[in-house]
Amino acid sequence: MSLPLQGKVALVSGAGKNIGRAIALALARDGASIVVNGRADKAAVDGVVHEIEVAGGKAMAAMGDVADPAVAPRLAVEAAARFGGVDILVSNAGLRRQTSFLDMSYGEWREILSVALDGAFLLGKAIIPQMVARGGGAFVAISGVSTHVGTPNRCHVSASKSGLEGLMRALAVELAPHKITCNALSPGAIDTARGAAAGPPPPNRVNRPIPLKRFGTVEEIAAMVRLLVGPEGTFITGQTIHVNGGEFLT
């Protein structure tokens, strides 16, 4: 019996750990071949590739900073050479910093926006032509609850995620004739390993109640991505899907 994503190819950015890794593994389990992207931690990316291959799946490592305009076209070429092209694009790469607005430099502002927002734009420009040629596809951008509730010291992160959601809404309409769905997924408080630059959880995250009284898991985020990009999600487009235990209610 064929798997639901058999024959599909997915590129997941920022896939060496945490949410990106869980997404790559979930899509691979359902049959997709995975292009595992990471910026600098080659060992982590290779580890994800190994996990997929040991389980019987297909994967390749594709290193590069998606904020660099030269990287996305190269990733597209590498994906086409190995797997024939990409059907599913998950723009997950992002940076987290905590700096007050009054202390924030323009360089830090641009650094955060360049990875999450510019990276999604550049990946889309490089990959969507392959989706069009392959008869359709799915584009998911990972947003976050911070942009909806307001989080101090992270205005650059919130701005980048708001931009992602706007990009997905616009592309959902523009790319619908090509049978390409475009959605944003907004995780709430998820149990992940935080890098040193991310700092501790923001103060209002600690004090803001989560009705389900727990953090979410990376597997729960991956499961929603899997729904959006699979055969069950082909009538969902232009949406921001919230997975947050009730922390933010639309």
GIPE-V995797 format. One record per pair of residues at least 12 apart in sequence whose C-alpha atoms are under 10 Angstrom apart, sorted by the first residue. I is the first residue (numbers start at 1). J is the second residue. If there is no record, write none. Layout:
i->I j->J
i->I j->J
This chain:
i->2 j->30
i->2 j->31
i->3 j->28
i->3 j->29
i->3 j->30
i->3 j->31
i->3 j->32
i->4 j->27
i->4 j->29
i->4 j->30
i->4 j->31
i->4 j->32
i->4 j->226
i->4 j->230
i->4 j->231
i->4 j->232
i->5 j->27
i->5 j->28
i->5 j->29
i->5 j->30
i->5 j->31
i->5 j->32
i->5 j->33
i->5 j->88
i->5 j->226
i->5 j->229
i->5 j->230
i->5 j->231
i->6 j->27
i->6 j->28
i->6 j->29
i->6 j->30
i->6 j->31
i->6 j->32
i->6 j->33
i->7 j->31
i->7 j->32
i->7 j->33
i->7 j->83
i->7 j->87
i->8 j->27
i->8 j->28
i->8 j->30
i->8 j->31
i->8 j->32
i->8 j->33
i->8 j->34
i->8 j->83
i->8 j->84
i->8 j->85
i->8 j->86
i->8 j->87
i->8 j->88
i->8 j->134
i->8 j->137
i->8 j->230
i->9 j->27
i->9 j->28
i->9 j->31
i->9 j->32
i->9 j->33
i->9 j->34
i->9 j->35
i->9 j->58
i->9 j->59
i->9 j->79
i->9 j->80
i->9 j->83
i->9 j->84
i->9 j->85
i->9 j->86
i->9 j->87
i->9 j->88
i->9 j->89
i->9 j->137
i->10 j->23
i->10 j->24
i->10 j->27
i->10 j->28
i->10 j->32
i->10 j->33
i->10 j->34
i->10 j->35
i->10 j->36
i->10 j->59
i->10 j->79
i->10 j->83
i->10 j->85
i->10 j->86
i->10 j->87
i->10 j->88
i->10 j->89
i->10 j->90
i->10 j->137
i->10 j->138
i->10 j->139
i->10 j->229
i->11 j->24
i->11 j->32
i->11 j->33
i->11 j->34
i->11 j->35
i->11 j->36
i->11 j->37
i->11 j->59
i->11 j->60
i->11 j->62
i->11 j->75
i->11 j->76
i->11 j->79
i->11 j->85
i->11 j->86
i->11 j->87
i->11 j->88
i->11 j->89
i->11 j->90
i->11 j->91
i->11 j->123
i->11 j->127
i->11 j->139
i->12 j->24
i->12 j->27
i->12 j->34
i->12 j->35
i->12 j->36
i->12 j->37
i->12 j->38
i->12 j->62
i->12 j->88
i->12 j->89
i->12 j->90
i->12 j->91
i->12 j->92
i->12 j->93
i->12 j->140
i->12 j->141
i->13 j->35
i->13 j->36
i->13 j->37
i->13 j->38
i->13 j->39
i->13 j->62
i->13 j->63
i->13 j->64
i->13 j->65
i->13 j->66
i->13 j->89
i->13 j->90
i->13 j->91
i->13 j->92
i->13 j->93
i->13 j->94
i->13 j->116
i->13 j->119
i->13 j->120
i->13 j->123
i->13 j->141
i->14 j->36
i->14 j->37
i->14 j->38
i->14 j->39
i->14 j->40
i->14 j->41
i->14 j->45
i->14 j->63
i->14 j->64
i->14 j->65
i->14 j->66
i->14 j->90
i->14 j->91
i->14 j->92
i->14 j->93
i->14 j->94
i->14 j->95
i->14 j->115
i->15 j->34
i->15 j->35
i->15 j->36
i->15 j->37
i->15 j->38
i->15 j->39
i->15 j->44
i->15 j->45
i->15 j->48
i->15 j->49
i->15 j->61
i->15 j->62
i->15 j->90
i->15 j->91
i->15 j->92
i->15 j->93
i->16 j->36
i->16 j->37
i->16 j->38
i->16 j->39
i->16 j->40
i->16 j->41
i->16 j->42
i->16 j->43
i->16 j->44
i->16 j->45
i->16 j->46
i->16 j->47
i->16 j->48
i->16 j->49
i->16 j->61
i->16 j->93
i->17 j->38
i->17 j->41
i->17 j->44
i->17 j->45
i->17 j->47
i->17 j->48
i->17 j->192
i->17 j->193
i->17 j->218
i->18 j->190
i->18 j->191
i->18 j->192
i->18 j->193
i->18 j->194
i->18 j->217
i->18 j->218
i->18 j->219
i->19 j->92
i->19 j->93
i->19 j->142
i->19 j->187
i->19 j->190
i->19 j->191
i->19 j->192
i->19 j->193
i->19 j->217
i->19 j->218
i->19 j->219
i->19 j->220
i->19 j->221
i->19 j->222
i->20 j->36
i->20 j->37
i->20 j->38
i->20 j->48
i->20 j->90
i->20 j->91
i->20 j->92
i->20 j->93
i->20 j->142
i->20 j->218
i->20 j->221
i->20 j->222
i->21 j->36
i->21 j->37
i->21 j->44
i->21 j->45
i->21 j->47
i->21 j->48
i->21 j->49
i->21 j->92
i->21 j->218
i->21 j->219
i->21 j->222
i->22 j->48
i->22 j->217
i->22 j->218
i->22 j->219
i->22 j->220
i->22 j->221
i->22 j->222
i->22 j->223
i->23 j->90
i->23 j->92
i->23 j->218
i->23 j->219
i->23 j->220
i->23 j->221
i->23 j->222
i->23 j->223
i->23 j->224
i->23 j->225
i->23 j->226
i->24 j->36
i->24 j->37
i->24 j->48
i->24 j->49
i->24 j->52
i->24 j->59
i->24 j->90
i->24 j->222
i->24 j->225
i->24 j->226
i->25 j->48
i->25 j->49
i->25 j->51
i->25 j->52
i->25 j->55
i->25 j->57
i->25 j->59
i->25 j->219
i->25 j->222
i->26 j->52
i->26 j->219
i->26 j->221
i->26 j->222
i->26 j->223
i->26 j->225
i->26 j->226
i->27 j->52
i->27 j->57
i->27 j->88
i->27 j->222
i->27 j->223
i->27 j->225
i->27 j->226
i->27 j->227
i->27 j->229
i->27 j->230
i->28 j->49
i->28 j->51
i->28 j->52
i->28 j->53
i->28 j->55
i->28 j->56
i->28 j->57
i->28 j->58
i->28 j->59
i->28 j->226
i->29 j->52
i->29 j->55
i->29 j->56
i->29 j->57
i->29 j->58
i->30 j->57
i->30 j->226
i->30 j->230
i->31 j->56
i->31 j->57
i->31 j->58
i->32 j->57
i->32 j->58
i->32 j->59
i->32 j->87
i->32 j->88
i->33 j->52
i->33 j->53
i->33 j->57
i->33 j->58
i->33 j->59
i->33 j->60
i->33 j->79
i->33 j->82
i->33 j->83
i->33 j->86
i->33 j->87
i->33 j->88
i->34 j->48
i->34 j->49
i->34 j->52
i->34 j->57
i->34 j->58
i->34 j->59
i->34 j->60
i->34 j->61
i->34 j->62
i->34 j->79
i->34 j->83
i->34 j->86
i->34 j->88
i->35 j->49
i->35 j->58
i->35 j->59
i->35 j->60
i->35 j->61
i->35 j->62
i->35 j->63
i->35 j->75
i->35 j->76
i->35 j->78
i->35 j->79
i->35 j->82
i->35 j->83
i->35 j->86
i->35 j->89
i->36 j->48
i->36 j->49
i->36 j->59
i->36 j->60
i->36 j->61
i->36 j->62
i->36 j->63
i->36 j->75
i->37 j->60
i->37 j->61
i->37 j->62
i->37 j->63
i->37 j->64
i->37 j->65
i->37 j->66
i->37 j->75
i->37 j->91
i->37 j->92
i->37 j->93
i->38 j->61
i->38 j->62
i->38 j->63
i->38 j->64
i->38 j->65
i->38 j->66
i->38 j->93
i->39 j->62
i->39 j->63
i->39 j->64
i->39 j->65
i->39 j->66
i->39 j->67
i->39 j->93
i->40 j->63
i->40 j->64
i->40 j->65
i->41 j->63
i->41 j->64
i->42 j->61
i->42 j->62
i->42 j->63
i->42 j->64
i->43 j->61
i->44 j->61
i->45 j->60
i->45 j->61
i->45 j->62
i->45 j->63
i->46 j->59
i->46 j->60
i->46 j->61
i->46 j->62
i->46 j->63
i->47 j->61
i->48 j->60
i->48 j->61
i->49 j->61
i->58 j->83
i->59 j->79
i->59 j->82
i->59 j->83
i->60 j->78
i->60 j->79
i->60 j->82
i->60 j->83
i->61 j->75
i->61 j->78
i->61 j->79
i->62 j->74
i->62 j->75
i->62 j->76
i->62 j->78
i->62 j->79
i->63 j->75
i->65 j->93
i->65 j->114
i->65 j->115
i->65 j->119
i->66 j->91
i->66 j->93
i->66 j->94
i->66 j->114
i->66 j->115
i->66 j->116
i->66 j->117
i->66 j->118
i->66 j->119
i->66 j->120
i->66 j->121
i->66 j->122
i->66 j->123
i->67 j->93
i->67 j->94
i->67 j->111
i->67 j->112
i->67 j->113
i->67 j->114
i->67 j->115
i->67 j->116
i->67 j->117
i->67 j->118
i->67 j->119
i->67 j->120
i->67 j->121
i->67 j->122
i->67 j->123
i->68 j->114
i->68 j->115
i->68 j->118
i->68 j->119
i->68 j->122
i->69 j->118
i->69 j->119
i->69 j->121
i->69 j->122
i->69 j->123
i->69 j->126
i->70 j->122
i->71 j->119
i->71 j->122
i->71 j->123
i->71 j->126
i->72 j->119
i->72 j->120
i->72 j->121
i->72 j->122
i->72 j->123
i->72 j->124
i->72 j->125
i->72 j->126
i->72 j->127
i->73 j->122
i->73 j->123
i->73 j->124
i->73 j->125
i->73 j->126
i->73 j->127
i->74 j->126
i->75 j->123
i->75 j->126
i->75 j->127
i->76 j->123
i->76 j->124
i->76 j->125
i->76 j->126
i->76 j->127
i->76 j->128
i->76 j->129
i->76 j->130
i->77 j->126
i->77 j->127
i->77 j->130
i->79 j->127
i->79 j->130
i->80 j->127
i->80 j->130
i->84 j->130
i->84 j->134
i->85 j->127
i->85 j->128
i->85 j->129
i->85 j->130
i->85 j->131
i->85 j->133
i->85 j->134
i->86 j->127
i->86 j->128
i->86 j->129
i->86 j->130
i->86 j->131
i->86 j->132
i->86 j->133
i->86 j->134
i->86 j->136
i->86 j->137
i->86 j->138
i->87 j->127
i->87 j->128
i->87 j->130
i->87 j->131
i->87 j->132
i->87 j->133
i->87 j->134
i->87 j->135
i->87 j->136
i->87 j->137
i->87 j->138
i->87 j->139
i->87 j->180
i->87 j->229
i->88 j->127
i->88 j->128
i->88 j->131
i->88 j->136
i->88 j->137
i->88 j->138
i->88 j->139
i->88 j->140
i->88 j->180
i->88 j->181
i->88 j->229
i->88 j->230
i->89 j->120
i->89 j->123
i->89 j->124
i->89 j->127
i->89 j->128
i->89 j->131
i->89 j->137
i->89 j->138
i->89 j->139
i->89 j->140
i->89 j->141
i->89 j->182
i->89 j->229
i->90 j->120
i->90 j->123
i->90 j->124
i->90 j->138
i->90 j->139
i->90 j->140
i->90 j->141
i->90 j->142
i->90 j->182
i->90 j->183
i->90 j->184
i->90 j->225
i->90 j->229
i->91 j->115
i->91 j->116
i->91 j->117
i->91 j->119
i->91 j->120
i->91 j->121
i->91 j->123
i->91 j->124
i->91 j->139
i->91 j->140
i->91 j->141
i->91 j->142
i->91 j->143
i->91 j->164
i->91 j->184
i->92 j->115
i->92 j->116
i->92 j->119
i->92 j->120
i->92 j->140
i->92 j->141
i->92 j->142
i->92 j->143
i->92 j->185
i->93 j->115
i->93 j->116
i->93 j->117
i->93 j->119
i->93 j->120
i->93 j->141
i->93 j->142
i->94 j->111
i->94 j->112
i->94 j->113
i->94 j->114
i->94 j->115
i->94 j->116
i->94 j->117
i->94 j->119
i->94 j->120
i->94 j->142
i->94 j->143
i->94 j->157
i->94 j->160
i->94 j->161
i->95 j->111
i->95 j->112
i->95 j->113
i->95 j->114
i->95 j->115
i->95 j->116
i->95 j->156
i->95 j->157
i->95 j->195
i->95 j->197
i->95 j->198
i->96 j->112
i->96 j->116
i->96 j->154
i->96 j->156
i->96 j->157
i->96 j->194
i->96 j->195
i->96 j->196
i->96 j->197
i->96 j->198
i->96 j->199
i->97 j->109
i->97 j->111
i->97 j->112
i->97 j->153
i->97 j->154
i->97 j->155
i->97 j->156
i->97 j->157
i->97 j->195
i->97 j->196
i->97 j->197
i->97 j->198
i->97 j->199
i->98 j->151
i->98 j->152
i->98 j->153
i->98 j->154
i->98 j->155
i->98 j->156
i->98 j->157
i->98 j->197
i->98 j->198
i->98 j->199
i->98 j->200
i->98 j->201
i->98 j->202
i->99 j->152
i->99 j->153
i->99 j->154
i->99 j->155
i->99 j->156
i->99 j->198
i->99 j->199
i->100 j->152
i->100 j->153
i->100 j->154
i->100 j->155
i->100 j->156
i->101 j->152
i->101 j->153
i->101 j->154
i->101 j->155
i->101 j->156
i->102 j->153
i->103 j->153
i->104 j->153
i->104 j->154
i->104 j->155
i->104 j->156
i->106 j->156
i->108 j->156
i->109 j->154
i->109 j->155
i->109 j->156
i->109 j->157
i->109 j->159
i->109 j->160
i->110 j->156
i->110 j->160
i->111 j->156
i->112 j->154
i->112 j->155
i->112 j->156
i->112 j->157
i->112 j->158
i->112 j->159
i->112 j->160
i->113 j->156
i->113 j->157
i->113 j->158
i->113 j->159
i->113 j->160
i->113 j->161
i->113 j->163
i->113 j->164
i->114 j->160
i->115 j->160
i->116 j->141
i->116 j->142
i->116 j->143
i->116 j->157
i->116 j->159
i->116 j->160
i->116 j->161
i->116 j->163
i->116 j->164
i->117 j->141
i->117 j->143
i->117 j->157
i->117 j->159
i->117 j->160
i->117 j->161
i->117 j->162
i->117 j->163
i->117 j->164
i->117 j->165
i->117 j->167
i->118 j->160
i->118 j->163
i->118 j->164
i->119 j->164
i->120 j->139
i->120 j->140
i->120 j->141
i->120 j->142
i->120 j->163
i->120 j->164
i->120 j->167
i->120 j->168
i->121 j->164
i->121 j->167
i->121 j->168
i->123 j->139
i->124 j->139
i->124 j->171
i->127 j->139
i->128 j->175
i->128 j->178
i->128 j->180
i->129 j->178
i->131 j->178
i->131 j->179
i->131 j->180
i->132 j->175
i->132 j->177
i->132 j->178
i->132 j->179
i->132 j->180
i->133 j->178
i->134 j->178
i->135 j->178
i->135 j->179
i->135 j->180
i->136 j->175
i->136 j->176
i->136 j->177
i->136 j->178
i->136 j->179
i->136 j->180
i->136 j->181
i->137 j->175
i->137 j->176
i->137 j->178
i->137 j->179
i->137 j->180
i->137 j->181
i->137 j->182
i->137 j->229
i->137 j->230
i->137 j->234
i->138 j->172
i->138 j->179
i->138 j->180
i->138 j->181
i->138 j->182
i->138 j->183
i->138 j->228
i->138 j->229
i->138 j->230
i->138 j->233
i->138 j->234
i->138 j->236
i->138 j->237
i->139 j->168
i->139 j->171
i->139 j->172
i->139 j->180
i->139 j->181
i->139 j->182
i->139 j->183
i->139 j->184
i->139 j->225
i->139 j->228
i->139 j->229
i->139 j->237
i->140 j->164
i->140 j->165
i->140 j->168
i->140 j->181
i->140 j->182
i->140 j->183
i->140 j->184
i->140 j->185
i->140 j->225
i->140 j->226
i->140 j->228
i->140 j->229
i->140 j->237
i->140 j->238
i->140 j->239
i->140 j->240
i->141 j->161
i->141 j->164
i->141 j->165
i->141 j->167
i->141 j->168
i->141 j->182
i->141 j->183
i->141 j->184
i->141 j->185
i->141 j->186
i->141 j->225
i->141 j->240
i->142 j->161
i->142 j->164
i->142 j->165
i->142 j->183
i->142 j->184
i->142 j->185
i->142 j->186
i->142 j->187
i->142 j->221
i->142 j->225
i->142 j->240
i->142 j->241
i->143 j->157
i->143 j->158
i->143 j->160
i->143 j->161
i->143 j->162
i->143 j->163
i->143 j->164
i->143 j->165
i->143 j->183
i->143 j->184
i->143 j->185
i->143 j->186
i->143 j->187
i->143 j->188
i->143 j->240
i->143 j->241
i->143 j->242
i->144 j->157
i->144 j->158
i->144 j->160
i->144 j->161
i->144 j->162
i->144 j->164
i->144 j->165
i->144 j->184
i->144 j->185
i->144 j->186
i->144 j->187
i->144 j->188
i->144 j->189
i->144 j->240
i->144 j->241
i->144 j->242
i->144 j->243
i->144 j->244
i->145 j->158
i->145 j->161
i->145 j->162
i->145 j->185
i->145 j->186
i->145 j->187
i->145 j->188
i->145 j->189
i->145 j->242
i->145 j->243
i->145 j->244
i->145 j->247
i->145 j->248
i->146 j->158
i->146 j->159
i->146 j->161
i->146 j->162
i->146 j->186
i->146 j->187
i->146 j->188
i->146 j->189
i->146 j->202
i->146 j->205
i->146 j->248
i->147 j->159
i->147 j->160
i->147 j->161
i->147 j->162
i->147 j->163
i->147 j->165
i->147 j->186
i->148 j->161
i->148 j->162
i->148 j->186
i->148 j->248
i->148 j->249
i->148 j->250
i->149 j->204
i->149 j->205
i->149 j->208
i->149 j->247
i->149 j->248
i->149 j->249
i->150 j->204
i->151 j->202
i->151 j->203
i->151 j->204
i->151 j->205
i->152 j->202
i->152 j->203
i->152 j->204
i->152 j->205
i->153 j->202
i->153 j->203
i->154 j->198
i->154 j->202
i->161 j->184
i->161 j->186
i->162 j->184
i->164 j->183
i->164 j->184
i->164 j->185
i->164 j->240
i->165 j->182
i->165 j->183
i->165 j->184
i->165 j->185
i->165 j->186
i->165 j->238
i->165 j->239
i->165 j->240
i->166 j->183
i->166 j->184
i->166 j->238
i->166 j->239
i->166 j->240
i->167 j->182
i->167 j->183
i->167 j->184
i->167 j->238
i->168 j->181
i->168 j->182
i->168 j->183
i->168 j->184
i->168 j->237
i->168 j->238
i->168 j->239
i->168 j->240
i->169 j->181
i->169 j->182
i->169 j->183
i->169 j->184
i->169 j->237
i->169 j->238
i->169 j->239
i->169 j->240
i->170 j->182
i->170 j->238
i->171 j->183
i->171 j->237
i->171 j->238
i->172 j->236
i->172 j->237
i->172 j->238
i->172 j->239
i->173 j->237
i->173 j->238
i->176 j->237
i->176 j->238
i->179 j->234
i->179 j->235
i->180 j->229
i->180 j->234
i->180 j->237
i->181 j->228
i->181 j->229
i->181 j->233
i->181 j->234
i->181 j->235
i->181 j->236
i->181 j->237
i->181 j->238
i->181 j->239
i->182 j->228
i->182 j->229
i->182 j->234
i->182 j->236
i->182 j->237
i->182 j->238
i->182 j->239
i->182 j->240
i->183 j->225
i->183 j->228
i->183 j->229
i->183 j->236
i->183 j->237
i->183 j->238
i->183 j->239
i->183 j->240
i->183 j->241
i->184 j->225
i->184 j->228
i->184 j->237
i->184 j->238
i->184 j->239
i->184 j->240
i->184 j->241
i->184 j->242
i->185 j->221
i->185 j->224
i->185 j->225
i->185 j->228
i->185 j->239
i->185 j->240
i->185 j->241
i->185 j->242
i->185 j->243
i->186 j->221
i->186 j->240
i->186 j->241
i->186 j->242
i->186 j->243
i->186 j->244
i->187 j->216
i->187 j->217
i->187 j->218
i->187 j->220
i->187 j->221
i->187 j->241
i->187 j->242
i->187 j->243
i->187 j->244
i->187 j->245
i->187 j->247
i->188 j->205
i->188 j->210
i->188 j->215
i->188 j->216
i->188 j->217
i->188 j->221
i->188 j->242
i->188 j->243
i->188 j->244
i->188 j->245
i->188 j->246
i->188 j->247
i->188 j->248
i->189 j->201
i->189 j->205
i->189 j->206
i->189 j->210
i->189 j->214
i->189 j->215
i->189 j->216
i->189 j->217
i->189 j->243
i->189 j->244
i->189 j->245
i->189 j->247
i->190 j->214
i->190 j->215
i->190 j->216
i->190 j->217
i->190 j->218
i->190 j->219
i->190 j->220
i->190 j->221
i->190 j->243
i->190 j->244
i->190 j->245
i->191 j->214
i->191 j->215
i->191 j->216
i->191 j->217
i->191 j->218
i->192 j->215
i->192 j->216
i->192 j->217
i->192 j->218
i->205 j->247
i->208 j->247
i->208 j->248
i->209 j->245
i->209 j->246
i->209 j->247
i->209 j->248
i->210 j->244
i->210 j->245
i->210 j->246
i->210 j->247
i->210 j->248
i->211 j->244
i->211 j->245
i->211 j->246
i->211 j->247
i->211 j->248
i->212 j->244
i->212 j->245
i->212 j->246
i->212 j->247
i->213 j->245
i->213 j->246
i->213 j->247
i->214 j->244
i->214 j->245
i->215 j->244
i->215 j->245
i->216 j->243
i->216 j->244
i->216 j->245
i->220 j->243
i->220 j->244
i->221 j->242
i->221 j->243
i->221 j->244
i->224 j->241
i->224 j->242
i->224 j->243
i->225 j->241
i->228 j->241
